[in-house]
Amino acid sequence: MAYKISEDCIACGSCISECPVEAISEGDIYVIDPDICTDCGTCVEVCPTDAISPAE
């Protein structure tokens, strides 16, 4: 299951450099491409606002 980024995202960039498959896109709120995400969870560990969670 892929991860998703909520509106709590502050677009700080912490998660982008941690993603090993480059599934995260920049924007006002970052977005994770569920087709690329490998569910590794490294982005969750570095998010300072806890904006990343498993997609349902």
C-alpha positions in Angstrom: 0.0 0.0 0.0 1.3 3.4 -1.0 1.6 6.5 1.3 -0.3 9.8 0.9 0.5 13.3 2.0 -2.2 15.3 3.9 -2.9 19.0 3.9 -0.6 19.3 7.0 2.3 19.3 4.5 4.4 22.4 4.8 6.4 21.7 1.6 9.7 21.6 3.5 11.4 19.1 1.2 12.5 16.7 3.8 10.8 13.7 2.2 11.9 14.2 -1.4 15.5 13.5 -0.8 14.6 10.4 1.3 12.5 8.7 -1.4 14.6 6.0 -3.1 12.2 5.8 -6.1 11.5 9.5 -6.6 7.7 9.0 -6.1 7.2 12.4 -4.4 6.4 15.5 -6.5 6.8 19.1 -5.3 4.0 21.6 -5.1 2.1 23.7 -2.5 1.4 20.3 -0.9 3.7 17.5 -2.0 2.1 14.4 -3.7 3.2 10.8 -3.7 2.6 8.8 -6.9 1.0 5.6 -5.7 2.1 3.7 -8.9 5.7 4.4 -8.0 5.7 4.3 -4.2 7.2 1.1 -2.9 5.8 1.5 0.7 9.2 1.7 2.2 8.2 4.4 4.8 11.4 6.5 4.7 9.3 9.6 4.0 7.2 9.0 7.1 10.2 8.9 9.3 11.5 12.4 8.2 8.3 14.3 8.0 8.3 17.1 10.7 4.5 17.6 10.6 3.4 13.9 10.5 1.7 14.7 7.2 2.5 11.3 5.6 0.4 8.2 6.3 -0.6 5.0 4.5 -3.2 5.5 1.8 -6.5 3.8 2.4 
